[in-house]
Amino acid sequence: MNSVSDTSAPSSDAPQVDKSPRRVRQMFSEIAPQYDRMNHLLSMNVDRLWRRTAVRKLAPQAGDRILDVCTGTGDLALAFNRFLKGECTVIGTDFCEEMLEIARGKPVPAGTVEFRQADAQSLPCDGDSFDIVTVAFGLRNVEDTDQGLREMARVCRPGGRIGILEFTTPRRWPVRPLYGWYFRNVLPRIGQRLAKNNMNAYDYLPQSVGEFPSYEQLTERMLAAGLSRAEYFPLTFGIATLYVGQK
């Protein structure tokens, strides 16, 4: 666990990867049919463990209202539903309808999970209306990271929690160079071959991870977005990281 309490706002970095809404929406619409299969294959199913870890760390309670932003095919939203056996209100939002269609087709163990089309930079939700707000592997795809964080903070109730699950670059040797080589050279080739698309989605993946703020940088931006506390928990040698904030 690592925590940050300094409220100084970081300088904003100009993105080099094309994260325009049109490009990102088209990219995910093309890979939607293979999205889950590729996630599980390329992570060797560890992505399932990461989501379960996120749910446990955020400690949802029966009756909570939970919002999962950039929900994609809905795996994290459904993980909350399973954990609480349907005794909660779970809403998943995404701006790619093709991803949401797959999410809506998945079985819900108990209760209901609602999936809505929405832009993470302008959520159609009242302020202070959710106990937990999450995003898994989606914040780095939002064109304006800070606006996405501000929206998540806005709709979270005072005292509520925000969870961000995202890929990161491992810091320790020898994991860092080995994983970096795999991530840049092997993963894109496998991904493009098995999930053919016109948007080079699996070249975009390592590029977007490499440019995305991580660890201390992201926790500082969470604080600048209006949270009172933020900490991060590296997972699986730092291949992914869970960020937890409180409003």
C-alpha positions in Angstrom: 0.0 0.0 0.0 1.2 3.5 -0.8 -0.7 6.7 0.1 -0.7 10.3 -1.0 -2.1 13.2 1.0 -0.4 16.1 -0.7 -3.1 18.2 -2.4 -0.9 20.0 -4.8 -2.1 19.7 -8.4 0.3 18.1 -10.9 1.0 19.7 -14.2 -1.1 18.4 -17.1 0.6 16.4 -19.8 -0.3 16.6 -23.4 -1.3 13.2 -24.8 0.5 11.8 -27.8 -1.7 8.8 -28.3 -4.8 9.6 -30.3 -7.6 9.2 -27.7 -10.2 11.1 -29.6 -13.7 9.8 -28.8 -14.4 8.9 -32.4 -11.2 6.8 -32.6 -11.6 5.1 -29.2 -15.3 4.3 -29.9 -14.6 2.8 -33.3 -11.7 0.8 -31.9 -13.7 -0.8 -29.1 -16.7 -1.4 -31.4 -14.4 -3.5 -33.7 -12.8 -5.6 -31.0 -16.0 -6.0 -28.8 -16.8 -9.6 -30.0 -13.3 -10.8 -29.0 -12.7 -8.4 -26.0 -13.4 -10.8 -23.1 -11.5 -13.7 -24.8 -8.5 -11.6 -25.5 -8.4 -10.1 -21.9 -8.5 -13.6 -20.3 -6.0 -15.0 -22.8 -3.4 -12.2 -22.7 -3.5 -11.9 -18.9 -3.7 -15.7 -18.5 -6.9 -15.1 -16.6 -5.2 -12.9 -13.9 -7.6 -10.1 -14.9 -10.4 -12.0 -13.1 -8.3 -12.0 -9.9 -7.6 -8.3 -10.2 -11.3 -7.5 -10.4 -12.1 -9.7 -7.4 -9.3 -8.0 -5.5 -10.8 -4.6 -6.4 -14.2 -5.6 -5.1 -12.9 -6.9 -1.8 -10.6 -3.8 -1.2 -13.5 -1.4 -1.9 -15.6 -3.4 0.7 -19.1 -2.8 -0.7 -22.1 -3.2 1.7 -25.6 -4.5 1.1 -27.7 -1.6 -0.1 -24.9 0.3 -1.7 -25.3 2.2 -5.0 -22.4 1.4 -7.2 -21.4 3.0 -10.5 -18.9 1.4 -12.9 -17.6 3.9 -15.5 -16.2 2.7 -18.8 -17.7 -0.7 -17.9 -17.0 -2.2 -21.3 -18.5 -5.7 -21.3 -19.5 -5.3 -17.6 -17.2 -7.7 -15.8 -16.5 -5.4 -12.8 -20.1 -4.4 -12.5 -21.1 -8.0 -12.4 -18.4 -8.9 -9.9 -19.9 -6.4 -7.5 -23.3 -8.0 -8.1 -22.0 -11.5 -7.3 -20.1 -10.3 -4.2 -23.3 -8.8 -2.7 -25.6 -11.5 -4.1 -27.7 -8.9 -5.8 -28.3 -6.8 -2.6 -27.1 -3.6 -4.2 -27.8 -1.2 -7.1 -25.2 -1.6 -9.8 -25.1 0.6 -12.9 -22.5 0.3 -15.6 -21.9 3.0 -18.2 -19.9 3.1 -21.4 -20.0 5.2 -24.6 -19.5 2.2 -26.9 -22.9 0.5 -27.6 -21.3 -2.6 -29.0 -19.5 -3.3 -25.7 -22.7 -2.7 -23.8 -24.7 -5.2 -26.0 -22.3 -7.9 -24.8 -22.6 -6.8 -21.2 -26.4 -6.9 -21.4 -26.2 -10.5 -22.7 -24.3 -11.8 -19.7 -26.2 -13.7 -16.9 -26.8 -11.7 -13.7 -26.6 -14.0 -10.7 -29.1 -12.1 -8.6 -31.0 -8.8 -8.6 -30.3 -6.5 -11.5 -27.4 -4.8 -13.1 -28.3 -1.9 -15.5 -26.1 -0.9 -18.4 -26.4 2.6 -19.9 -24.6 4.4 -22.7 -22.8 7.5 -21.3 -19.6 9.5 -21.7 -17.3 9.3 -18.7 -16.5 13.0 -19.1 -20.2 14.0 -18.7 -22.0 11.4 -16.6 -25.8 11.7 -16.6 -26.0 11.2 -12.9 -26.8 13.4 -9.9 -24.0 14.5 -7.7 -23.3 12.7 -4.4 -25.4 9.8 -5.6 -23.2 6.7 -5.4 -21.4 4.9 -2.5 -18.7 3.4 -4.8 -17.6 4.6 -8.2 -15.1 2.5 -10.2 -13.4 2.2 -13.5 -11.4 -0.8 -14.7 -8.9 -0.5 -17.6 -10.9 2.4 -19.0 -9.6 5.7 -17.5 -6.6 5.8 -19.8 -8.9 5.7 -22.8 -10.8 8.9 -21.7 -9.7 11.8 -23.7 -9.4 14.2 -20.7 -8.2 12.1 -17.7 -8.7 14.9 -15.2 -12.3 15.6 -16.4 -13.0 11.9 -16.0 -11.7 11.9 -12.5 -13.7 15.0 -11.6 -16.9 13.4 -12.9 -16.2 10.3 -10.8 -15.6 12.4 -7.7 -18.7 14.5 -8.4 -21.2 11.6 -8.5 -19.6 9.9 -5.4 -21.2 10.7 -2.1 -19.1 12.3 0.7 -17.4 9.5 2.5 -17.8 7.2 -0.5 -15.0 5.3 -2.3 -13.5 5.5 -5.8 -11.6 2.6 -7.3 -9.5 2.7 -10.4 -8.0 -0.5 -11.8 -5.4 0.1 -14.5 -2.4 -1.4 -16.2 1.0 0.0 -15.1 4.6 -0.5 -16.0 6.4 -2.7 -13.4 9.1 -0.9 -11.5 11.3 -3.9 -10.3 14.0 -5.6 -12.2 13.9 -8.1 -13.9 10.1 -7.9 -14.3 10.2 -4.4 -15.8 12.4 -5.2 -18.9 10.9 -8.7 -19.5 7.3 -7.4 -19.3 8.1 -4.3 -21.3 9.5 -6.5 -24.1 6.4 -8.8 -24.1 4.0 -5.8 -23.9 5.6 -3.9 -26.8 6.6 -6.8 -29.1 4.6 -10.0 -28.4 1.2 -8.8 -27.1 0.4 -6.5 -30.1 1.1 -9.3 -32.6 -1.0 -11.9 -30.8 -3.8 -9.4 -30.2 -4.0 -8.1 -33.8 -3.9 -11.6 -35.2 -6.7 -13.0 -33.0 -8.8 -9.9 -32.8 -8.4 -8.4 -36.3 -9.4 -4.7 -36.4 -8.6 -1.6 -38.5 -7.6 0.6 -35.5 -4.4 -1.2 -34.3 -6.1 -1.7 -30.9 -3.2 -3.9 -29.6 -0.6 -1.4 -30.6 -2.6 1.3 -28.9 -2.7 -0.7 -25.6 1.0 -0.5 -24.7 1.3 3.1 -26.1 -1.6 4.3 -23.9 -0.3 2.5 -20.8 3.1 4.0 -21.4 1.8 7.6 -21.5 -0.8 7.2 -18.8 0.0 8.8 -15.3 0.6 6.0 -12.8 1.4 5.4 -9.1 2.1 8.8 -7.4 1.1 10.8 -10.5 -2.4 9.4 -10.7 -3.0 9.6 -6.9 -2.1 13.2 -7.0 -4.5 13.8 -9.8 -7.2 12.0 -7.8 -6.6 14.5 -5.0 -6.7 17.4 -7.4 -10.1 16.1 -8.7 -11.6 16.6 -5.3 -10.8 13.5 -3.2 -9.5 13.8 0.3 -7.4 10.6 0.3 -5.8 8.4 -2.3 -3.6 5.3 -2.2 -2.4 2.7 -4.6 -1.8 -1.1 -4.4 0.4 -2.7 -7.1 -0.9 -6.1 -8.3 1.0 -9.0 -9.8 4.5 -7.4 -9.7 3.0 -4.1 -10.8 1.5 -5.2 -14.1 -1.7 -3.7 -12.8 -2.4 -1.3 -10.0 -5.5 -0.6 -7.9 -6.0 3.0 -6.8 -8.5 3.7 -4.0 -9.7 7.2 -3.1 -12.2 8.6 -0.7 -14.3 11.7 -1.1 
